[in-house]
Amino acid sequence: MAAVGSSRKNNWILIVILLCGIVIGGLLGTLATHVSFLSWLGYGQTFGLTSPLVLDLGIFVLTFGLTITINIASIIGLVIGIIAYRFI
């Protein structure tokens, strides 16, 4: 029974490490665009619902939108997160 709990914990740890790697990598990629020899880290693509979907129901208005920005540094952060997880 203990093995089931530990595998769930490992999956959550993996997800948290990967999200941290993506977020930190994306932040560093954004900051690196201002440095001439590191500007390639900020190269990336944005995709998703660029103009939000609006649902007006009279009483309240719901607005849906999602954009994802991926750059080279966030991909590197993802890879570093996978490598770090394997050593934990």
C-alpha contacts under 8 A as a table, 3 or more apart, distances in Angstrom:
res1	aa1	res2	aa2	distance
1	M	4	V	5.64
1	M	5	G	7.13
2	A	5	G	5.39
2	A	6	S	6.35
3	A	6	S	5.19
3	A	7	S	6.18
4	V	7	S	5.29
4	V	8	R	6.41
5	G	8	R	5.23
5	G	9	K	6.25
6	S	9	K	4.95
6	S	10	N	6.11
7	S	10	N	4.96
7	S	11	N	6.22
8	R	11	N	5.10
8	R	12	W	6.33
9	K	12	W	5.14
9	K	13	I	6.11
10	N	13	I	4.99
10	N	14	L	6.08
11	N	14	L	5.03
11	N	15	I	6.29
12	W	15	I	5.10
12	W	16	V	6.17
13	I	16	V	5.15
13	I	17	I	6.05
14	L	17	I	5.19
14	L	18	L	6.09
14	L	82	I	7.76
14	L	85	Y	6.34
15	I	18	L	5.18
15	I	19	L	6.11
16	V	19	L	5.18
16	V	20	C	6.09
17	I	20	C	5.11
17	I	21	G	6.13
17	I	81	G	5.61
17	I	82	I	7.76
17	I	85	Y	7.11
18	L	21	G	5.05
18	L	22	I	6.19
18	L	77	G	7.87
18	L	78	L	5.63
18	L	81	G	5.17
18	L	82	I	6.76
19	L	22	I	5.10
19	L	23	V	6.08
19	L	78	L	7.70
20	C	23	V	5.18
20	C	24	I	5.92
20	C	81	G	7.68
21	G	24	I	5.35
21	G	25	G	5.79
21	G	74	S	6.93
21	G	77	G	4.29
21	G	78	L	5.04
21	G	79	V	7.90
21	G	80	I	6.87
21	G	81	G	5.31
22	I	25	G	5.14
22	I	26	G	5.94
22	I	74	S	4.63
22	I	75	I	6.77
22	I	77	G	5.28
22	I	78	L	5.29
23	V	26	G	5.10
23	V	27	L	6.15
23	V	74	S	6.77
23	V	77	G	7.89
24	I	27	L	5.07
24	I	28	L	6.15
24	I	74	S	7.18
24	I	77	G	6.87
25	G	28	L	5.10
25	G	29	G	5.99
25	G	73	A	4.70
25	G	74	S	3.99
25	G	75	I	7.21
25	G	76	I	6.74
25	G	77	G	4.69
25	G	78	L	7.66
26	G	29	G	4.95
26	G	30	T	6.17
26	G	42	G	7.90
26	G	70	I	7.23
26	G	71	N	6.46
26	G	73	A	5.74
26	G	74	S	4.48
26	G	77	G	7.86
27	L	30	T	5.15
27	L	31	L	6.24
27	L	74	S	7.94
28	L	31	L	5.02
28	L	32	A	5.90
28	L	73	A	6.65
29	G	32	A	5.01
29	G	33	T	6.55
29	G	39	S	7.84
29	G	41	L	5.03
29	G	42	G	4.32
29	G	43	Y	7.83
29	G	71	N	6.70
29	G	72	I	7.05
29	G	73	A	4.91
29	G	74	S	6.97
30	T	33	T	5.63
30	T	41	L	7.92
30	T	42	G	5.46
31	L	34	H	6.30
31	L	35	V	7.87
31	L	42	G	7.80
32	A	35	V	5.29
32	A	38	L	5.42
32	A	39	S	5.43
32	A	40	W	7.99
32	A	41	L	6.40
32	A	42	G	6.25
33	T	36	S	7.20
33	T	38	L	6.59
33	T	39	S	4.17
33	T	40	W	7.22
33	T	41	L	7.04
33	T	42	G	5.29
34	H	38	L	7.91
34	H	39	S	6.51
35	V	38	L	5.38
35	V	39	S	5.75
36	S	39	S	5.42
37	F	40	W	7.49
38	L	41	L	5.83
38	L	42	G	7.87
39	S	42	G	5.61
39	S	43	Y	7.24
40	W	43	Y	5.35
40	W	72	I	7.45
41	L	71	N	6.75
41	L	72	I	5.00
41	L	73	A	5.07
42	G	71	N	5.58
42	G	72	I	6.21
42	G	73	A	6.60
43	Y	71	N	5.35
43	Y	72	I	6.04
44	G	69	T	7.04
44	G	70	I	5.37
44	G	71	N	3.81
44	G	72	I	6.22
45	Q	69	T	5.74
45	Q	70	I	5.51
45	Q	71	N	6.44
46	T	67	T	6.68
46	T	68	I	5.56
46	T	69	T	4.25
46	T	70	I	6.42
47	F	50	T	7.17
47	F	67	T	5.59
47	F	68	I	5.51
47	F	69	T	6.59
48	G	65	G	7.91
48	G	66	L	5.61
48	G	67	T	4.39
48	G	68	I	6.14
49	L	52	P	6.01
49	L	53	L	7.79
49	L	65	G	5.52
49	L	66	L	5.28
49	L	67	T	5.79
50	T	65	G	7.21
50	T	66	L	7.24
50	T	67	T	6.32
51	S	65	G	7.09
52	P	63	T	6.33
52	P	64	F	5.46
52	P	65	G	4.50
52	P	66	L	7.64
53	L	63	T	5.68
53	L	64	F	5.00
53	L	65	G	6.26
54	V	61	V	7.03
54	V	62	L	5.80
54	V	63	T	4.47
54	V	64	F	6.33
55	L	61	V	5.73
55	L	62	L	5.02
55	L	63	T	6.24
56	D	59	I	7.87
56	D	60	F	6.42
56	D	61	V	4.44
56	D	62	L	6.36
57	L	60	F	5.60
57	L	61	V	5.92
57	L	62	L	7.90
58	G	61	V	7.09
70	I	74	S	6.30
70	I	75	I	7.33
71	N	74	S	5.42
71	N	75	I	6.57
72	I	75	I	5.21
72	I	76	I	6.31
73	A	76	I	4.97
73	A	77	G	6.08
74	S	77	G	4.86
74	S	78	L	6.13
75	I	78	L	4.98
75	I	79	V	6.34
76	I	79	V	5.13
76	I	80	I	6.18
77	G	80	I	5.03
77	G	81	G	6.06
78	L	81	G	5.02
78	L	82	I	6.34
79	V	82	I	5.12
79	V	83	I	6.28
80	I	83	I	5.06
80	I	84	A	6.01
81	G	84	A	5.02
81	G	85	Y	6.09
82	I	85	Y	5.15
82	I	86	R	6.43
83	I	86	R	5.28
83	I	87	F	6.75
84	A	87	F	5.32
84	A	88	I	6.53
85	Y	88	I	5.20
